[in-house]
Amino acid sequence: MSLSLATHARPVGKSSAWLDWLQMLTGACLILFMWSHMILVSSVIFGAGAMNALAEFFESTGMAQVGGPMIGLVFLTHFVLAARKVPFRSEEQTVMAAHARRLRHTDTWLWVVQAATAMVILIMGAIHMWVVLTDLPITAAKSAARIQDGWWLVFYLLLLPMVELHVGIGYYRIGVKWGFIRRDNRKNAKKFENILTVFFIVIGLITLIRFLTLTV
């Protein structure tokens, strides 16, 4: 190792390991939340009554009023922790893209996609949470009215694949980093991740179509 490289190398302490663990924990919580959230919102496919009943349950138990801000806090915490390793400067991004092209390694490109989608989700996800949580209670009619406004439809058509790509890749990378996904089962894990991502994107698109056809 050259002197310059040795000079710039920084030792990894216990705090970094704890922050990595916390990043994984908050990421896993958000993955479970997003999958659950998609399933609950997609209940509108079976009619407005189904979604309203679920929304009323969350409202009556206080889970919407308390859970919403808590998820927002977890969301922000996860971003701050993940931002430690995201290249924000153009020089860093250029180097990262060059490494990804040179390595030609799928997992490296997955990280690039995850970092890029994180930037979009940070802004659009915050807007979505603010709009929903400042207009409680949640009802199928309110959601449908928002989707039937052309601008919001475009908004969610962009946010949907960004979220599902980020969540799917996050699930896969957590498995790799913490040893659940190994070399012998990595191929099947990638296949499962792709199927899961496509499944939730399709469910999301069907849900958006259902909101578009719902009478408000």
N, C-alpha and C positions, 0 to 999 in steps of 0.2 A: 504493500500500500504506500502510495506516495505521501510525502509530508503534507501537501496541500489537502489531500483527501482526509488524512488523519486529523488535521487541524479542524476541518469543518464537520467531522463526524461527531454527533452528540450522543452521549450514553442514554439509554432508555431506562428510566427509573420506574419504581412501583406506581407512581402517580399516573404514568402513561398507561400502564396495564389496567388500573382502576377506571380510568376514563374510557378506555376501549371497552371494558366490560359494561360500563354504564351506557355507552353508545349502543352496544348490542342489545341491552335490556330495553332501552327506550325504543329502539328500532323494532324489536320483536313486539312490543306493546302496540306500536302504530300499525304494524302488519296485521295483527289480529283485529285491531279496531277497523281498519279499512275493509278487510274481508267481511266482517260482521256488519259494518255500515252499508256495504253494497247489497248484502243479502236482505237487510231490513228495508232499505229504500226500494229495492226491487219488488217488495211485497205489493206495490201499486199495480204490478202486472195482473194481480188477481182482483183488482178493484180498489177504488179510493177507500172503501170501508176497511179493508185489510190494513192499509198503511196508516189510516187515522187511528185505528185501534191500537196499533203498536206505538204510535207517537203519543197517544193519550196515556198509555202505560208509563212511558218514560217521563212524561210531564208530571203525572200524579205521584210518582215515586221520587221526583226531584233529580232523577238521573240526567235529564237534559240540562237543567239549570246548573248543576254541579259538575256533571261529567264533561259537558262541553268546554268550559274553561280549563278543566284539568287536562283534557286532550290537547288543548291549545298550548298549555305549559309544557307538556311532554313533547309536542311538536317543535316548539322553540328550543327546548333543551337539546333535543336530538340534532337539530340543525347546527347549533353552536358547537356541539361535540364533534360532529362530522366535518365542520368547516375547518378544523385543525389540519385536515389532510387534503382539502380541496384547493387546487391552484387557481387563485383569483387574478393574479397578475398575468398580463398577456404573454410575458416571457415564459412564465411557468407553464401556461397552457400550450404554447408552441413546443416546448420541450416534451411535455406529456404526450402530445399528439404524435411527435416524431418517434418517441419510444414505442407507442402503441403500434404505429405502422411498421417499425423495424422488428418488433417482437412477433407480430402476427399471432398474438395469443388471444383466444376468445375471452378469457376472464379479464384481461386487461381492458378490452373494449367494453365489456360489461360495466367495469368500474367507471369508464369515461361516460357511458350513457347514464349511469346512475348519478354521477356528479352533475351532468348537464340538466337532467330532469329535476334534480333537487332545486336548482335555481328557479325553474318555472313554478314548481310546486310551492316554494316558499312564498312567492307573491300571490299566485292564484289561490292556493289553499287558504292563506290568511284572509283573502277577500271573501271566499266562500263561507268560512267560519263566521266572519263578522256579519255578513248579510243574514245568515240563518239564525245566529244566536241573538241578534238584535231585533228579530221579528218573530219571537216565540208567541204562541205555540206553533209547532210545525204541523202543517196539514197538507194533504194531497193537493187541495185547491191552490194553496199558496205556491207550492212547488211547481205545479202545472202552469200557473200564470207566469212564473218566472221563466220557465223553459220556453213557453210560447212567445215570449219576447225574443225576437231574432238574435239580439246581441248575446243573451245568456245561453242560447243554444250553441252558438259558436264557442263561447267560453267553455262550456262543459264538454263539447266535442274535442277540444284541445286538452283540457285537464284530465279527462278520463284515461286516455292511453298513457299520458305522462305518469299518472299515479300508479297505474297497474304495472307499467314497466319498472318503475322505481321499486315498488313493493315486491314484485316477483324476483327481481335481481337481488334485492335486499335479503329476501328469504334464502336464496341460493348462496349468497356470499357469507351470511351468518353460518350456514351449515358447513361451508368449506373452512372458514376461519376457526370454528370451534369444534371441528372434527366429526361432525355428524355426517358430512359428505366427504367420502374418501376417494382415492383414485379408482378403486374397484367398483364404486357405485355412482361415480360422477356423471357418466353418460346418461344413466337412467334419471338421475336427479335433474339434469338439464332438460331432459325431455319432459319430465313432470312439471318443471317450472314453466316451460313454454306453454304446455297445455293449460295450466292454471291461469296464466296471464291472459291467454286467448279467451278462456272461459269467462273470466270476469269482465273483459272488454265487451264480449258479446252480450252478457247479461246487462251491462251498463247501457249499451246501445238500445237494447230492447226496452229498457226502463225509460230512456229518453223518448223513444217512439211512443210509449204508452202515455207519458206526460203530454206529448204533443196532441194526442187524440182524446185526452180527457176533457170533458166539458167542465168549464169553471164558471 
